Amino acid sequence: MCLLHVQMALSDTLTKHDHAIEQVVDRLLRQYRDLSKKPDIVPLVEFVELPKYLHNFEWDEAKFSSGDTLEEIESAVMELVARTEDDLKIRLNDYTTTKQAVAGIERRNQGNLMTKSLVGIVKEDEYLETEHMRTVFIVVPSYNLDEFLSSYESLAAMVIPRSAKVLTSDSDYALVSVTLFKKCEEEFKVACRERRFTVRDFKFKADDIQASEEEYARLRTELEDQHVNFVKWCETIFGEAVIAQMHLKAVRSFVESVLRYGLPVNFEVAMILPQAKAESRLRAALQEMYGHLGGNWV
């Protein structure tokens, strides 16, 4: 009776853990396919394709000793599952963080003049800052450029006359520099906002261009390295997870069979791989053939 209780308790945990490792295997496969940009690819297991590994499955004594108890084998599998989940979370977080950093730089460099970085656009000789004066940069809608150029000198009391220069433009906006006295800068910004002209918050620093380029290059290299390593890791760990999954399924099959058919052991375990869309017909056929053995198990 004690043995029966142990087997029933083990059956419950095996069912739960079998589902847990199945989820991990699925996550690894989805991640591998996403990184590889190949929606149908499946990594090799033990250097062979997955169906072949499953077809030729044999218990691996080197990984899971048959001398261990069923509980010890189950525990070893779940340790692998927990370790894999933690590693996957860390690697995915690091990769996502770097990818977002690269995308952020690219957005700043590729957006329109309202949002893109002005580093590399504004040249050193186009910027002035002294104790009393400063150059400010205004993004003006293209259709309002003439209006701005004819009125900017009157937007604040101490704007330098004829200081406006159109530095660049895109399909929607023009970037204009204006030099003014610092004491009227806030007044000028308020007047611009009222007229829907946008003053960009920018100060020229000679080192910014090189620093920005170096940071982008560093992040791109880091992202490429992380991508390569992440793909290799998913490929390797997927195989290890499938191997552990199959050993856990073997243990579960043994426990379920003992509970169903009793001792001594007198049963065979088989794996059937149905063709696409044939699973329901296969289940019906198996139920018809073996349903008399008891239980709605198919």
Backbone as CSV, one residue per row, in Angstrom:
resi,resn,N_x,N_y,N_z,CA_x,CA_y,CA_z,C_x,C_y,C_z
1,MET,0.828,-1.205,0.000,0.000,0.000,0.000,0.860,1.252,0.000
2,CYS,1.961,1.168,0.763,2.887,2.298,0.804,3.472,2.552,-0.577
3,LEU,3.840,1.447,-1.284,4.402,1.576,-2.627,3.396,2.219,-3.569
4,LEU,2.123,1.849,-3.438,1.089,2.413,-4.296,0.973,3.921,-4.083
5,HIS,1.005,4.346,-2.817,0.931,5.779,-2.532,2.124,6.524,-3.131
6,VAL,3.310,5.921,-3.022,4.514,6.544,-3.576,4.391,6.687,-5.085
7,GLN,3.929,5.609,-5.737,3.790,5.632,-7.196,2.751,6.654,-7.637
8,MET,1.654,6.753,-6.890,0.610,7.710,-7.256,1.099,9.148,-7.078
9,ALA,1.830,9.398,-5.992,2.382,10.738,-5.772,3.395,11.085,-6.850
10,LEU,4.227,10.096,-7.205,5.230,10.315,-8.249,4.559,10.564,-9.595
11,SER,3.463,9.860,-9.850,2.728,10.057,-11.102,2.224,11.490,-11.215
12,ASP,1.727,12.035,-10.106,1.219,13.412,-10.119,2.330,14.416,-10.429
13,THR,3.479,14.271,-9.759,4.575,15.220,-9.999,5.163,15.041,-11.388
14,LEU,5.206,13.799,-11.872,5.738,13.562,-13.218,4.865,14.236,-14.273
15,THR,3.553,14.176,-14.084,2.642,14.835,-15.025,2.905,16.339,-15.065
16,LYS,3.042,16.928,-13.875,3.302,18.366,-13.789,4.657,18.724,-14.394
17,HIS,5.674,17.944,-14.071,7.022,18.249,-14.547,7.180,17.955,-16.038
18,ASP,6.457,16.959,-16.532,6.486,16.679,-17.969,5.937,17.876,-18.740
19,HIS,4.880,18.472,-18.213,4.312,19.673,-18.843,5.294,20.836,-18.763
20,ALA,5.994,20.969,-17.627,6.946,22.073,-17.445,8.097,21.983,-18.438
21,ILE,8.661,20.786,-18.609,9.796,20.662,-19.528,9.328,20.794,-20.975
22,GLU,8.092,20.404,-21.250,7.554,20.598,-22.604,7.477,22.084,-22.938
23,GLN,7.083,22.893,-21.969,7.023,24.343,-22.180,8.415,24.924,-22.422
24,VAL,9.404,24.432,-21.679,10.776,24.922,-21.856,11.297,24.561,-23.239
25,VAL,11.058,23.327,-23.668,11.493,22.904,-25.002,10.836,23.773,-26.071
26,ASP,9.549,24.044,-25.917,8.836,24.891,-26.886,9.407,26.312,-26.901
27,ARG,9.717,26.855,-25.726,10.287,28.211,-25.657,11.651,28.258,-26.336
28,LEU,12.468,27.241,-26.099,13.789,27.194,-26.730,13.660,27.117,-28.248
29,LEU,12.714,26.307,-28.715,12.524,26.163,-30.157,12.038,27.474,-30.769
30,ARG,11.079,28.133,-30.123,10.578,29.415,-30.641,11.688,30.457,-30.657
31,GLN,12.490,30.492,-29.586,13.574,31.466,-29.522,14.609,31.202,-30.604
32,TYR,14.932,29.932,-30.817,15.909,29.562,-31.845,15.407,29.953,-33.231
33,ARG,14.149,29.691,-33.498,13.585,30.036,-34.804,13.528,31.546,-34.995
34,ASP,13.191,32.267,-33.932,13.129,33.725,-34.012,14.510,34.313,-34.300
35,LEU,15.521,33.812,-33.613,16.884,34.311,-33.820,17.413,33.932,-35.197
36,SER,17.035,32.739,-35.663,17.542,32.240,-36.943,16.764,32.781,-38.136
37,LYS,15.594,33.394,-37.874,14.720,33.889,-38.944,14.281,32.750,-39.862
38,LYS,14.151,31.548,-39.282,13.718,30.374,-40.045,12.582,29.712,-39.269
39,PRO,11.332,29.933,-39.667,10.188,29.503,-38.861,9.997,27.996,-38.747
40,ASP,10.658,27.209,-39.603,10.443,25.760,-39.585,11.671,24.971,-39.143
41,ILE,12.764,25.652,-38.836,13.996,24.945,-38.506,13.892,24.285,-37.126
42,VAL,14.507,23.107,-36.998,14.564,22.386,-35.724,16.013,21.987,-35.483
43,PRO,16.593,22.342,-34.335,17.993,21.977,-34.071,18.179,20.462,-34.010
44,LEU,19.402,20.034,-34.256,19.733,18.617,-34.133,19.767,18.212,-32.663
45,VAL,19.527,16.938,-32.433,19.645,16.362,-31.090,20.630,15.206,-31.177
46,GLU,21.708,15.300,-30.417,22.768,14.278,-30.495,23.267,14.122,-31.936
47,PHE,23.372,15.256,-32.644,23.924,15.322,-34.003,23.033,14.681,-35.065
48,VAL,21.779,14.388,-34.733,20.853,13.830,-35.727,19.556,14.633,-35.678
49,GLU,18.743,14.506,-36.729,17.461,15.196,-36.747,16.543,14.624,-35.670
50,LEU,15.649,15.472,-35.174,14.811,15.105,-34.037,14.025,13.806,-34.253
51,PRO,13.336,13.609,-35.394,12.592,12.351,-35.569,13.494,11.117,-35.468
52,LYS,14.702,11.218,-35.999,15.619,10.078,-35.933,16.048,9.810,-34.499
53,TYR,16.314,10.879,-33.741,16.688,10.681,-32.333,15.550,10.004,-31.576
54,LEU,14.321,10.472,-31.789,13.171,9.886,-31.104,12.975,8.430,-31.507
55,HIS,13.154,8.144,-32.786,12.961,6.784,-33.289,13.977,5.820,-32.685
56,ASN,15.202,6.309,-32.484,16.280,5.445,-31.985,16.574,5.662,-30.502
57,PHE,15.638,6.260,-29.782,15.899,6.608,-28.381,16.290,5.395,-27.549
58,GLU,17.360,5.561,-26.808,17.790,4.576,-25.824,18.170,5.309,-24.543
59,TRP,17.986,4.633,-23.422,18.337,5.240,-22.138,19.827,5.544,-22.095
60,ASP,20.160,6.767,-21.696,21.558,7.210,-21.657,22.068,7.116,-20.219
61,GLU,22.840,6.068,-19.961,23.363,5.848,-18.611,24.320,6.957,-18.180
62,ALA,25.002,7.563,-19.148,25.968,8.612,-18.807,25.264,9.851,-18.252
63,LYS,24.041,10.085,-18.704,23.302,11.273,-18.258,22.383,10.969,-17.082
64,PHE,21.738,9.832,-17.114,20.789,9.458,-16.063,20.995,7.986,-15.724
65,SER,21.649,7.738,-14.617,21.977,6.366,-14.231,20.714,5.596,-13.857
66,SER,20.575,4.397,-14.402,19.431,3.552,-14.063,19.527,3.037,-12.634
67,GLY,20.695,3.228,-12.006,20.845,2.856,-10.603,20.232,3.867,-9.658
68,ASP,19.923,5.072,-10.156,19.274,6.089,-9.330,17.796,5.763,-9.153
69,THR,17.216,6.289,-8.108,15.775,6.118,-7.923,15.027,6.973,-8.942
70,LEU,13.754,6.650,-9.136,12.942,7.431,-10.067,12.850,8.887,-9.613
71,GLU,12.765,9.088,-8.296,12.708,10.451,-7.762,13.994,11.219,-8.063
72,GLU,15.150,10.544,-7.975,16.431,11.195,-8.245,16.553,11.577,-9.719
73,ILE,16.067,10.706,-10.593,16.099,11.016,-12.029,15.192,12.205,-12.326
74,GLU,14.001,12.186,-11.739,13.069,13.304,-11.917,13.681,14.602,-11.406
75,SER,14.339,14.546,-10.258,14.962,15.734,-9.678,16.068,16.273,-10.576
76,ALA,16.874,15.375,-11.160,17.959,15.798,-12.050,17.405,16.507,-13.282
77,VAL,16.302,15.985,-13.813,15.679,16.613,-14.979,15.165,18.008,-14.627
78,MET,14.527,18.140,-13.480,13.949,19.429,-13.107,15.018,20.452,-12.737
79,GLU,16.171,19.986,-12.261,17.293,20.905,-12.038,17.743,21.506,-13.369
80,LEU,17.789,20.659,-14.408,18.137,21.152,-15.745,17.098,22.157,-16.232
81,VAL,15.826,21.866,-15.997,14.754,22.769,-16.421,14.891,24.132,-15.744
82,ALA,15.103,24.125,-14.426,15.221,25.381,-13.681,16.435,26.176,-14.141
83,ARG,17.549,25.479,-14.350,18.778,26.147,-14.794,18.586,26.739,-16.187
84,THR,17.918,26.000,-17.051,17.679,26.466,-18.421,16.768,27.689,-18.431
85,GLU,15.718,27.658,-17.625,14.803,28.806,-17.563,15.527,30.060,-17.089
86,ASP,16.376,29.910,-16.072,17.132,31.061,-15.555,18.098,31.600,-16.608
87,ASP,18.828,30.690,-17.267,19.793,31.111,-18.289,19.091,31.793,-19.455
88,LEU,17.960,31.233,-19.870,17.218,31.803,-20.993,16.730,33.207,-20.654
89,LYS,16.241,33.384,-19.446,15.746,34.693,-19.022,16.871,35.735,-19.041
90,ILE,18.042,35.354,-18.516,19.180,36.278,-18.459,19.667,36.623,-19.860
91,ARG,19.837,35.600,-20.698,20.345,35.827,-22.054,19.364,36.657,-22.879
92,LEU,18.086,36.361,-22.747,17.085,37.108,-23.507,17.036,38.561,-23.053
93,ASN,17.151,38.787,-21.755,17.138,40.151,-21.230,18.348,40.942,-21.726
94,ASP,19.541,40.325,-21.675,20.756,41.003,-22.145,20.660,41.315,-23.643
95,TYR,20.195,40.338,-24.408,20.086,40.513,-25.862,19.058,41.598,-26.198
96,THR,17.918,41.567,-25.515,16.863,42.551,-25.770,17.322,43.959,-25.413
97,THR,18.044,44.081,-24.286,18.541,45.392,-23.856,19.490,45.985,-24.894
98,THR,20.424,45.169,-25.376,21.375,45.645,-26.385,20.661,45.974,-27.694
99,LYS,19.728,45.128,-28.085,18.981,45.351,-29.324,18.188,46.652,-29.255
100,GLN,17.585,46.925,-28.112,16.822,48.169,-27.944,17.739,49.385,-27.958
101,ALA,18.938,49.237,-27.385,19.900,50.351,-27.394,20.324,50.683,-28.821
102,VAL,20.590,49.648,-29.623,20.954,49.856,-31.031,19.789,50.500,-31.786
103,ALA,18.585,49.981,-31.558,17.408,50.527,-32.245,17.168,51.980,-31.850
104,GLY,17.436,52.309,-30.584,17.263,53.685,-30.129,18.190,54.646,-30.848
105,ILE,19.454,54.241,-31.008,20.413,55.080,-31.739,19.989,55.227,-33.194
106,GLU,19.548,54.120,-33.798,19.135,54.170,-35.203,17.906,55.056,-35.390
107,ARG,16.978,54.998,-34.432,15.801,55.883,-34.525,16.213,57.346,-34.437
108,ARG,17.141,57.633,-33.529,17.590,59.022,-33.380,18.300,59.515,-34.630
109,ASN,18.950,58.604,-35.336,19.698,59.004,-36.530,18.856,58.971,-37.801
110,GLN,17.717,58.274,-37.762,16.946,58.074,-38.986,15.600,58.792,-38.987
111,GLY,15.214,59.390,-37.858,13.926,60.070,-37.813,13.952,61.382,-38.579
112,ASN,12.873,62.139,-38.464,12.864,63.458,-39.101,13.551,64.465,-38.182
113,LEU,13.616,65.692,-38.602,14.363,66.708,-37.857,13.739,67.034,-36.502
114,MET,12.502,66.634,-36.282,11.879,66.849,-34.979,12.460,65.909,-33.928
115,THR,12.920,64.731,-34.352,13.320,63.709,-33.381,14.759,63.237,-33.519
116,LYS,15.328,63.317,-34.711,16.654,62.727,-34.901,17.731,63.536,-34.183
117,SER,18.826,62.849,-33.872,19.945,63.518,-33.205,20.560,64.567,-34.127
118,LEU,20.932,65.686,-33.536,21.590,66.741,-34.311,23.103,66.577,-34.321
119,VAL,23.588,65.567,-33.589,25.025,65.272,-33.615,25.391,64.814,-35.025
120,GLY,26.359,65.457,-35.614,26.757,65.133,-36.977,26.073,65.994,-38.023
121,ILE,24.968,66.632,-37.649,24.274,67.547,-38.564,24.797,68.969,-38.371
122,VAL,24.858,69.387,-37.115,25.367,70.729,-36.800,26.892,70.695,-36.762
123,LYS,27.521,71.542,-37.566,28.989,71.602,-37.616,29.503,72.594,-36.567
124,GLU,30.780,72.450,-36.266,31.368,73.282,-35.220,31.287,74.769,-35.560
125,ASP,31.491,75.101,-36.843,31.473,76.522,-37.216,30.049,77.081,-37.320
126,GLU,29.042,76.239,-37.085,27.652,76.690,-37.111,27.110,76.926,-35.701
127,TYR,27.980,76.763,-34.724,27.539,76.898,-33.335,28.380,77.940,-32.613
128,LEU,27.709,78.791,-31.866,28.402,79.825,-31.091,27.870,79.807,-29.665
129,GLU,28.788,79.817,-28.706,28.385,79.994,-27.315,29.475,80.767,-26.591
130,THR,29.095,81.907,-26.051,29.994,82.741,-25.256,29.321,83.001,-23.912
131,GLU,29.907,83.877,-23.146,29.332,84.188,-21.841,27.927,84.767,-21.980
132,HIS,27.693,85.497,-23.053,26.419,86.211,-23.186,25.554,85.742,-24.358
133,MET,26.146,85.075,-25.341,25.384,84.707,-26.538,25.409,83.195,-26.769
134,ARG,24.412,82.740,-27.512,24.315,81.316,-27.831,23.551,81.140,-29.134
135,THR,23.924,80.082,-29.871,23.161,79.690,-31.053,22.111,78.664,-30.639
136,VAL,20.885,78.877,-31.065,19.815,77.906,-30.822,19.358,77.354,-32.171
137,PHE,18.716,76.182,-32.129,18.343,75.485,-33.361,16.844,75.231,-33.348
138,ILE,16.205,75.655,-34.405,14.749,75.625,-34.477,14.321,74.743,-35.643
139,VAL,13.378,73.833,-35.359,12.778,73.013,-36.410,11.491,73.699,-36.853
140,VAL,11.457,74.057,-38.130,10.344,74.834,-38.675,9.649,74.010,-39.755
141,PRO,8.315,73.866,-39.700,7.612,73.198,-40.799,7.944,73.871,-42.127
142,SER,8.138,73.076,-43.147,8.570,73.619,-44.441,7.632,74.703,-44.956
143,TYR,6.331,74.494,-44.744,5.371,75.477,-45.266,5.393,76.794,-44.487
144,ASN,6.058,76.801,-43.303,6.138,78.022,-42.494,7.528,78.647,-42.496
145,LEU,8.416,78.135,-43.338,9.799,78.608,-43.303,9.896,80.094,-43.646
146,ASP,9.212,80.518,-44.674,9.274,81.938,-45.064,8.743,82.834,-43.944
147,GLU,7.679,82.398,-43.321,7.111,83.175,-42.208,8.123,83.302,-41.071
148,PHE,8.801,82.185,-40.752,9.778,82.226,-39.662,10.929,83.167,-39.999
149,LEU,11.469,83.029,-41.207,12.631,83.845,-41.582,12.300,85.339,-41.608
150,SER,11.066,85.656,-41.858,10.683,87.079,-41.910,10.316,87.642,-40.543
151,SER,10.141,86.755,-39.550,9.644,87.239,-38.255,10.531,86.894,-37.068
152,TYR,11.558,86.046,-37.248,12.305,85.555,-36.085,12.967,86.679,-35.294
153,GLU,13.387,87.754,-35.959,14.087,88.842,-35.259,13.177,89.556,-34.259
154,SER,11.882,89.429,-34.460,10.929,90.116,-33.574,10.365,89.197,-32.490
155,LEU,10.833,87.935,-32.443,10.285,86.998,-31.457,10.820,87.248,-30.052
156,ALA,11.944,87.947,-29.952,12.506,88.319,-28.648,13.309,89.595,-28.826
157,ALA,13.598,90.253,-27.711,14.197,91.592,-27.782,15.647,91.595,-28.236
158,MET,16.386,90.503,-27.997,17.829,90.553,-28.233,18.292,89.438,-29.167
159,VAL,17.541,89.214,-30.239,17.950,88.283,-31.292,18.917,89.000,-32.220
160,ILE,20.007,88.342,-32.585,20.986,88.957,-33.477,20.389,89.066,-34.880
161,PRO,20.305,90.249,-35.443,19.724,90.415,-36.785,20.517,89.629,-37.834
162,ARG,19.774,89.123,-38.816,20.334,88.397,-39.964,21.222,87.213,-39.536
163,SER,20.962,86.644,-38.359,21.765,85.492,-37.903,21.167,84.152,-38.319
164,ALA,19.940,84.150,-38.833,19.286,82.888,-39.188,19.967,82.226,-40.380
165,LYS,20.186,80.908,-40.253,20.755,80.117,-41.344,19.994,78.798,-41.442
166,VAL,19.572,78.460,-42.646,18.929,77.160,-42.869,20.046,76.131,-43.039
167,LEU,20.169,75.218,-42.072,21.282,74.264,-42.083,20.982,73.031,-42.925
168,THR,19.756,72.543,-42.840,19.368,71.359,-43.611,17.850,71.264,-43.596
169,SER,17.315,70.365,-44.400,15.865,70.177,-44.434,15.553,68.747,-44.855
170,ASP,14.343,68.312,-44.523,13.852,67.032,-45.028,12.505,67.294,-45.698
171,SER,11.720,66.269,-45.894,10.472,66.443,-46.642,9.438,67.282,-45.891
172,ASP,9.592,67.385,-44.553,8.578,68.081,-43.760,9.083,69.315,-43.018
173,TYR,10.382,69.332,-42.703,10.891,70.380,-41.824,12.215,70.948,-42.330
174,ALA,12.520,72.138,-41.806,13.834,72.756,-42.025,14.456,73.014,-40.658
175,LEU,15.783,72.862,-40.591,16.512,73.154,-39.359,17.209,74.494,-39.537
176,VAL,16.867,75.437,-38.663,17.382,76.802,-38.772,18.142,77.148,-37.498
177,SER,19.305,77.749,-37.661,20.054,78.243,-36.497,19.837,79.746,-36.357
178,VAL,19.756,80.182,-35.098,19.597,81.608,-34.790,20.486,81.918,-33.591
179,THR,21.200,83.030,-33.659,22.048,83.445,-32.541,21.366,84.574,-31.779
180,LEU,21.402,84.466,-30.447,20.740,85.471,-29.613,21.491,85.627,-28.291
181,PHE,21.098,86.652,-27.547,21.648,86.826,-26.211,20.938,85.863,-25.250
182,LYS,21.710,85.269,-24.350,21.168,84.249,-23.456,20.014,84.766,-22.610
183,LYS,20.054,86.041,-22.245,19.025,86.578,-21.356,17.643,86.601,-22.004
184,CYS,17.588,86.488,-23.341,16.277,86.468,-23.997,15.928,85.082,-24.552
185,GLU,16.737,84.083,-24.205,16.537,82.741,-24.774,15.168,82.171,-24.410
186,GLU,14.781,82.273,-23.149,13.498,81.715,-22.724,12.342,82.445,-23.403
187,GLU,12.447,83.744,-23.530,11.419,84.525,-24.222,11.282,84.065,-25.671
188,PHE,12.417,83.810,-26.301,12.422,83.359,-27.692,11.764,81.979,-27.804
189,LYS,12.076,81.072,-26.888,11.505,79.721,-26.926,9.990,79.761,-26.762
190,VAL,9.511,80.587,-25.841,8.069,80.704,-25.628,7.382,81.222,-26.887
191,ALA,7.967,82.223,-27.509,7.387,82.784,-28.737,7.371,81.750,-29.857
192,CYS,8.415,80.934,-29.932,8.469,79.876,-30.951,7.369,78.844,-30.714
193,ARG,7.206,78.421,-29.456,6.173,77.429,-29.147,4.789,77.946,-29.525
194,GLU,4.539,79.211,-29.268,3.229,79.788,-29.595,2.954,79.756,-31.090
195,ARG,4.012,79.773,-31.883,3.866,79.766,-33.346,4.148,78.387,-33.953
196,ARG,4.248,77.344,-33.086,4.479,75.966,-33.521,5.844,75.774,-34.178
197,PHE,6.813,76.548,-33.739,8.210,76.319,-34.105,8.869,75.602,-32.915
198,THR,9.662,74.597,-33.188,10.239,73.776,-32.118,11.715,74.082,-31.936
199,VAL,12.077,74.559,-30.755,13.488,74.800,-30.438,14.077,73.501,-29.891
200,ARG,15.061,72.960,-30.578,15.714,71.724,-30.131,16.708,72.023,-29.015
201,ASP,16.708,71.187,-27.999,17.645,71.330,-26.883,18.972,70.695,-27.290
202,PHE,19.898,71.521,-27.763,21.153,70.986,-28.300,22.297,71.954,-28.054
203,LYS,23.397,71.382,-27.578,24.640,72.137,-27.436,25.740,71.354,-28.133
204,PHE,26.472,72.032,-28.978,27.522,71.361,-29.742,28.704,71.000,-28.843
205,LYS,29.150,69.734,-28.967,30.367,69.282,-28.298,31.193,68.523,-29.324
206,ALA,32.422,68.937,-29.484,33.261,68.372,-30.546,33.430,66.869,-30.403
207,ASP,33.451,66.373,-29.163,33.685,64.945,-28.944,32.433,64.097,-29.156
208,ASP,31.264,64.733,-29.251,30.021,63.966,-29.320,29.921,63.115,-30.575
209,ILE,30.401,63.644,-31.707,30.288,62.908,-32.968,31.060,61.605,-32.885
210,GLN,32.322,61.687,-32.477,33.139,60.483,-32.376,32.586,59.534,-31.320
211,ALA,32.161,60.101,-30.178,31.626,59.258,-29.106,30.368,58.527,-29.558
212,SER,29.504,59.221,-30.301,28.271,58.606,-30.786,28.569,57.485,-31.774
213,GLU,29.487,57.730,-32.688,29.854,56.707,-33.669,30.498,55.503,-32.991
214,GLU,31.362,55.762,-32.014,32.028,54.667,-31.307,31.028,53.853,-30.486
215,GLU,30.081,54.539,-29.853,29.074,53.842,-29.054,28.193,52.970,-29.935
216,TYR,27.803,53.489,-31.099,26.978,52.706,-32.015,27.745,51.492,-32.523
217,ALA,29.013,51.685,-32.897,29.832,50.571,-33.383,30.011,49.520,-32.294
218,ARG,30.231,49.980,-31.060,30.416,49.041,-29.946,29.150,48.215,-29.708
219,LEU,28.009,48.892,-29.702,26.753,48.192,-29.460,26.414,47.235,-30.593
220,ARG,26.701,47.629,-31.838,26.450,46.740,-32.974,27.291,45.475,-32.865
221,THR,28.565,45.639,-32.511,29.445,44.480,-32.345,28.958,43.600,-31.199
222,GLU,28.578,44.243,-30.106,28.079,43.491,-28.947,26.807,42.729,-29.300
223,LEU,25.916,43.363,-30.061,24.670,42.712,-30.458,24.942,41.516,-31.360
224,GLU,25.857,41.673,-32.309,26.193,40.572,-33.209,26.796,39.400,-32.441
225,ASP,27.680,39.697,-31.487,28.285,38.634,-30.675,27.225,37.935,-29.826
226,GLN,26.342,38.720,-29.212,25.286,38.131,-28.396,24.360,37.266,-29.247
227,HIS,24.075,37.720,-30.460,23.193,36.967,-31.353,23.800,35.611,-31.693
228,VAL,25.061,35.615,-32.090,25.740,34.359,-32.449,25.760,33.409,-31.256
229,ASN,26.138,33.925,-30.087,26.228,33.085,-28.894,24.855,32.591,-28.443
230,PHE,23.838,33.440,-28.596,22.477,33.066,-28.193,21.949,31.949,-29.089
231,VAL,22.204,32.054,-30.388,21.779,31.009,-31.322,22.448,29.683,-30.974
232,LYS,23.763,29.715,-30.753,24.494,28.488,-30.410,23.985,27.899,-29.102
233,TRP,23.731,28.771,-28.132,23.243,28.298,-26.839,21.879,27.625,-26.994
234,CYS,20.948,28.265,-27.709,19.622,27.680,-27.929,19.726,26.331,-28.631
235,GLU,20.608,26.271,-29.613,20.801,25.041,-30.373,21.274,23.913,-29.468
236,THR,22.257,24.207,-28.617,22.820,23.195,-27.726,21.835,22.807,-26.633
237,ILE,21.255,23.800,-25.968,20.376,23.541,-24.833,19.069,22.898,-25.276
238,PHE,18.611,23.204,-26.488,17.418,22.522,-27.001,17.653,21.021,-27.031
239,GLY,18.821,20.608,-27.551,19.141,19.184,-27.596,19.170,18.565,-26.213
240,GLU,19.806,19.256,-25.254,19.881,18.735,-23.891,18.491,18.645,-23.260
241,ALA,17.654,19.643,-23.542,16.304,19.648,-22.974,15.455,18.520,-23.551
242,VAL,15.582,18.269,-24.853,14.834,17.174,-25.476,15.277,15.833,-24.896
243,ILE,16.584,15.666,-24.721,17.100,14.421,-24.133,16.516,14.221,-22.733
244,ALA,16.545,15.267,-21.922,15.980,15.179,-20.573,14.479,14.909,-20.628
245,GLN,13.802,15.558,-21.572,12.360,15.367,-21.723,12.027,13.912,-22.040
246,MET,12.779,13.300,-22.934,12.510,11.917,-23.319,12.780,10.956,-22.164
247,HIS,13.807,11.229,-21.372,14.074,10.368,-20.217,12.968,10.518,-19.173
248,LEU,12.469,11.742,-19.004,11.367,11.933,-18.064,10.106,11.239,-18.564
249,LYS,9.867,11.283,-19.870,8.704,10.597,-20.434,8.833,9.086,-20.252
250,ALA,10.063,8.572,-20.370,10.275,7.140,-20.152,9.947,6.763,-18.707
251,VAL,10.397,7.602,-17.765,10.081,7.361,-16.355,8.574,7.443,-16.135
252,ARG,7.941,8.435,-16.722,6.501,8.595,-16.548,5.750,7.408,-17.140
253,SER,6.183,6.947,-18.310,5.542,5.785,-18.932,5.650,4.562,-18.034
254,PHE,6.824,4.387,-17.418,7.034,3.248,-16.526,6.102,3.334,-15.320
255,VAL,6.071,4.499,-14.675,5.241,4.667,-13.476,3.765,4.489,-13.809
256,GLU,3.293,5.111,-14.896,1.889,5.000,-15.277,1.528,3.557,-15.607
257,SER,2.454,2.842,-16.249,2.177,1.459,-16.634,2.106,0.549,-15.420
258,VAL,2.991,0.770,-14.452,2.943,-0.027,-13.223,1.637,0.232,-12.481
259,LEU,1.232,1.495,-12.416,-0.032,1.820,-11.754,-1.216,1.177,-12.469
260,ARG,-1.140,1.132,-13.802,-2.265,0.606,-14.578,-2.281,-0.917,-14.606
261,TYR,-1.101,-1.532,-14.820,-1.068,-2.975,-15.065,-0.471,-3.775,-13.914
262,GLY,0.137,-3.081,-12.944,0.662,-3.767,-11.780,1.995,-4.447,-12.032
263,LEU,2.442,-5.193,-11.032,3.696,-5.937,-11.085,3.388,-7.431,-11.166
264,PRO,4.288,-8.245,-11.732,5.583,-7.839,-12.308,5.395,-7.066,-13.621
265,VAL,6.450,-6.372,-14.017,6.397,-5.565,-15.232,6.198,-6.457,-16.449
266,ASN,5.150,-6.174,-17.211,4.866,-6.964,-18.412,4.145,-6.067,-19.420
267,PHE,4.872,-5.136,-19.971,4.279,-4.223,-20.946,5.370,-3.694,-21.867
268,GLU,4.945,-3.130,-22.993,5.859,-2.513,-23.948,5.471,-1.040,-24.113
269,VAL,6.466,-0.192,-24.307,6.230,1.231,-24.564,6.624,1.531,-26.003
270,ALA,5.732,2.173,-26.743,6.015,2.490,-28.143,5.697,3.956,-28.406
271,MET,6.358,4.504,-29.397,6.086,5.874,-29.822,5.565,5.835,-31.248
272,ILE,4.448,6.515,-31.481,3.844,6.552,-32.807,3.816,8.001,-33.281
273,LEU,4.333,8.246,-34.465,4.357,9.591,-35.034,3.357,9.656,-36.183
274,PRO,2.175,10.243,-35.948,1.160,10.287,-37.006,1.514,11.307,-38.079
275,GLN,0.941,11.109,-39.248,1.093,12.097,-40.301,0.294,13.348,-39.942
276,ALA,0.589,14.425,-40.648,-0.094,15.691,-40.373,-1.608,15.517,-40.445
277,LYS,-2.326,16.055,-39.469,-3.787,16.061,-39.391,-4.388,14.671,-39.179
278,ALA,-3.542,13.683,-38.820,-4.050,12.320,-38.619,-4.106,11.933,-37.147
279,GLU,-3.787,12.868,-36.254,-3.696,12.519,-34.835,-5.032,12.048,-34.274
280,SER,-6.116,12.734,-34.615,-7.420,12.355,-34.055,-7.835,10.968,-34.526
281,ARG,-7.570,10.632,-35.784,-7.899,9.300,-36.295,-7.054,8.238,-35.599
282,LEU,-5.778,8.565,-35.351,-4.900,7.626,-34.657,-5.405,7.358,-33.245
283,ARG,-5.791,8.416,-32.538,-6.297,8.240,-31.179,-7.559,7.372,-31.168
284,ALA,-8.428,7.601,-32.141,-9.656,6.803,-32.218,-9.337,5.332,-32.471
285,ALA,-8.367,5.078,-33.361,-7.984,3.696,-33.661,-7.368,3.011,-32.444
286,LEU,-6.521,3.717,-31.722,-5.898,3.146,-30.526,-6.939,2.880,-29.443
287,GLN,-7.915,3.778,-29.314,-8.976,3.585,-28.324,-9.787,2.343,-28.655
288,GLU,-10.038,2.158,-29.937,-10.803,0.983,-30.359,-10.022,-0.305,-30.104
289,MET,-8.699,-0.265,-30.322,-7.874,-1.462,-30.162,-7.598,-1.796,-28.698
290,TYR,-7.385,-0.758,-27.887,-6.903,-1.014,-26.525,-7.820,-0.452,-25.440
291,GLY,-8.964,0.071,-25.817,-9.864,0.645,-24.828,-10.332,-0.358,-23.792
292,HIS,-10.355,-1.652,-24.149,-10.830,-2.673,-23.211,-9.893,-2.852,-22.018
293,LEU,-8.675,-2.284,-22.121,-7.730,-2.410,-21.010,-8.101,-1.492,-19.850
294,GLY,-9.015,-0.561,-20.099,-9.526,0.253,-19.001,-9.021,1.673,-19.027
295,GLY,-9.915,2.610,-18.751,-9.514,4.011,-18.622,-9.549,4.755,-19.944
296,ASN,-9.872,6.010,-19.864,-9.849,6.866,-21.056,-8.454,7.465,-21.189
297,TRP,-7.504,6.657,-21.570,-6.081,7.024,-21.507,-5.530,7.500,-22.826
298,VAL,-6.255,7.309,-23.910,-5.710,7.665,-25.221,-5.909,9.158,-25.448
